[in-house]
Amino acid sequence: MIAPALAYIGMGSNLGEPLTHIRQAMAELSSHPQLRDVRFSTIYGSKPVGPQDQPDYVNAVAEVRTHLLPHHLLDVLQGLEQQHGRVRQRHWGERTLDLDLLLYNDSQIRTPRLTVPHPFMLERSFVLYPLADLNPDLLLPDKQPLQQYLAHIPNDLFPCPDDIKGN
């Protein structure tokens, strides 16, 4: 039998009850029949990237093992976003739930629907620091250690308050 792939999923929310959306998504990923050994980073707060006229975000990263192919895993993630009422109104805008496939083994994928590694992950503290929570010694697909990128990204994350509410 082929070993399952190791995938990392970025999680974010800033609308409705962001912390509730993240915690529900964690439960949904944990109970999905095609995802195994699911683990989660600490949940953090972060300022928005892009338009600044939106609420702060709640972010985390999930680590999963799966036999799903990358595009099928993307389908699962987009289905969960839809269940949480995700509406794409503007680029880098507010959302109830955002689930991004960050890494899938050490694959490099470029299709119209999916780019892995995620194209902006190396610029985002809300991706790199939670990723380091899960696997501080991670070697990225470019064969560079995660720690090398962390050294160049300030940790501008903040503790996630339990009562955070979006618009």
C-alpha positions in Angstrom: 0.0 0.0 0.0 1.2 3.5 -0.8 1.9 5.7 2.2 -0.5 8.6 2.7 0.6 12.1 1.7 1.4 14.6 4.3 -0.4 17.9 3.7 -0.6 21.2 5.4 -3.7 23.4 5.3 -3.9 27.1 6.2 -7.0 28.1 8.0 -8.4 31.6 8.4 -11.6 33.4 9.3 -12.7 37.0 10.1 -16.4 37.1 9.6 -19.3 36.1 11.8 -17.8 34.1 14.7 -14.3 33.6 13.4 -13.1 31.4 16.3 -16.2 29.3 16.0 -15.6 28.8 12.3 -12.0 27.7 12.9 -12.9 25.3 15.7 -15.8 23.8 13.7 -13.4 23.4 10.7 -10.9 21.7 12.9 -13.6 19.3 14.1 -14.7 18.7 10.5 -11.2 18.0 9.3 -10.6 15.7 12.3 -13.7 13.6 11.5 -13.3 13.4 7.8 -13.0 9.8 6.8 -10.2 10.4 4.3 -8.0 12.4 6.6 -5.9 10.8 9.2 -3.5 11.8 12.0 -4.9 15.3 12.0 -3.0 17.8 14.1 -3.4 21.6 14.6 -1.2 24.5 15.4 -2.0 27.1 18.0 -4.8 29.5 17.0 -3.5 33.0 16.4 -4.9 36.4 15.6 -3.5 38.5 12.8 -4.0 41.7 11.0 -5.6 41.4 7.5 -3.5 41.3 4.4 -4.8 43.4 1.6 -7.8 45.7 2.3 -7.4 47.1 5.8 -11.1 47.9 6.2 -11.9 44.4 7.5 -11.7 42.7 10.9 -8.6 40.9 12.3 -8.3 37.3 11.4 -8.1 34.1 13.3 -5.5 31.7 11.8 -4.2 28.2 12.3 -2.5 25.4 10.3 -3.7 21.8 10.1 -1.4 18.8 9.3 -3.2 15.8 7.8 -2.3 12.5 6.2 -4.4 11.4 3.3 -4.7 9.2 0.2 -6.6 11.9 -1.5 -4.9 13.4 -4.5 -4.2 17.2 -4.3 -7.2 18.3 -6.4 -9.5 16.0 -4.5 -8.2 17.4 -1.2 -8.8 20.9 -2.6 -12.4 19.8 -3.4 -12.9 18.7 0.2 -11.5 22.1 1.5 -13.7 24.1 -0.9 -16.7 22.1 0.2 -16.1 22.9 3.8 -15.7 26.6 2.9 -19.1 26.5 1.2 -20.7 24.8 4.2 -19.4 27.8 6.3 -21.0 30.3 3.8 -17.8 31.4 2.1 -18.5 34.2 -0.4 -15.7 35.6 -2.5 -16.5 39.3 -2.7 -13.0 40.8 -3.3 -9.4 39.7 -3.6 -7.9 39.1 -0.1 -11.2 40.2 1.4 -13.1 39.1 4.4 -14.4 35.5 4.7 -16.2 33.2 7.0 -13.7 30.4 6.3 -10.6 30.1 4.1 -8.9 26.8 3.8 -5.7 26.8 1.7 -3.7 23.8 0.7 -0.2 25.0 1.6 1.9 21.9 1.0 1.3 18.3 -0.3 4.4 16.2 0.4 7.1 18.0 -1.4 5.0 18.3 -4.6 5.2 21.4 -6.8 1.8 21.8 -8.6 0.8 24.5 -11.0 -2.7 24.1 -12.5 -5.4 26.7 -13.1 -7.1 25.6 -9.8 -4.2 24.8 -7.6 -0.7 26.0 -6.9 1.4 24.1 -4.3 3.3 25.2 -2.4 0.8 28.0 -1.8 2.2 31.0 -3.7 2.2 33.5 -0.8 2.9 31.2 2.1 6.6 32.3 2.5 5.5 35.9 3.0 2.9 35.2 5.6 3.7 35.1 9.3 0.2 33.6 9.9 1.2 30.6 7.8 4.9 30.2 8.8 4.6 30.4 12.5 1.7 28.0 12.9 3.5 25.7 10.5 6.5 25.8 12.8 4.2 24.9 15.7 3.5 21.6 14.0 6.9 20.9 12.4 9.7 23.2 13.3 12.2 21.1 11.3 10.2 21.0 8.2 12.1 21.0 4.9 10.1 22.8 2.2 9.8 21.6 -1.4 12.6 24.0 -2.4 14.8 21.9 0.0 15.2 24.9 2.3 14.4 24.6 6.0 11.3 26.4 7.3 13.5 28.1 9.9 15.4 29.9 7.2 12.2 31.7 6.1 11.1 32.3 9.7 14.3 34.2 10.3 13.1 36.8 7.7 9.5 37.2 8.7 8.6 39.1 11.9 6.2 37.4 14.3 3.4 39.9 14.2 0.8 37.4 15.4 -1.2 37.9 18.6 -3.1 35.6 21.0 -6.5 34.9 19.8 -9.1 36.2 22.2 -11.9 33.7 23.0 -14.6 36.3 22.3 -13.4 37.6 18.9 -16.2 38.6 16.6 -16.0 39.7 13.0 -18.4 41.9 11.1 
